[in-house]
Structures are given as C-alpha cells and as structure tokens.
Amino acid sequence: MKAENERLQGEVNKLKQKLKEELARSQASVRLDMSLEKGRIRDEQASQEIKIKKADNKIEKEIANLKTLMEAIKLQILQYMFGTITGAGALILAYIRLFS
C-alpha cells in the first residue's frame, strides 16, 4: 500500500512538472505572438502615418497652388481695373474739353 502511494505520489509530481513545462511553453508562445502582433501594429501605424503625411503634403501643395493662382487673378483684375479707370478718365477729359 505504501509503495503504491509513493508510486502515485511520483506520478503526481511528474504530472505537476509536465504541467509547469506546458504552461511555460504556452506562456512563451503567447508572449511571442503578442510581440509579433505589436510589431505588426507598429508597422501598420508607420504605414498609415506615411500615407497621412503624403496626403497632408498634397493638400499643402494644392493650397499653395491655389494661393498663387488667386494672386495672379488679383493682379489681372487690378490691371484691367486700372486700364478701365484710365480709359474712363480719358473719355471724361475728352468730353469736358470737347464741350468746354
């Protein structure tokens, strides 16, 4: 009976040791998976940041182009306005001289 008890105790100890080893292996596997997932998420985040920066640069470039275009149009309007005012002034002066 005592020998049977000791044999069972030995088996229980072996099973405990085996369970500890399996648990350690499982924990290591989970840690590795989590580490790989963190790396994948970091890579994805870096990729998204690059895409955001590209979009931001494209928007900034488009805004700069629109500002340049607006300045050119503003200059053209001022030129036409100056020409119109000068022409109208010349016509008024000619009218005054003609009928004075």
C-alpha angles and dihedrals in degrees: 000000000000091000090050090050092050091048091051090046089053091050091049090051091049091049090048090051092047090049091051091051093048090047091050090049092049092049091050090050092050091048090051092048091049091048091050091047091051090052092049091049091049090051091048091048091050090050091051091048090053090051091049091050091050091050091046092050091048091051092048091049091049091049091050090050091050091049090051091049091049091051091050091050090047090053091049091050091051091050093050091044092051090048092048093048091047092049092047090048091050091050091049092049090048090050091049092048093045095052099035 
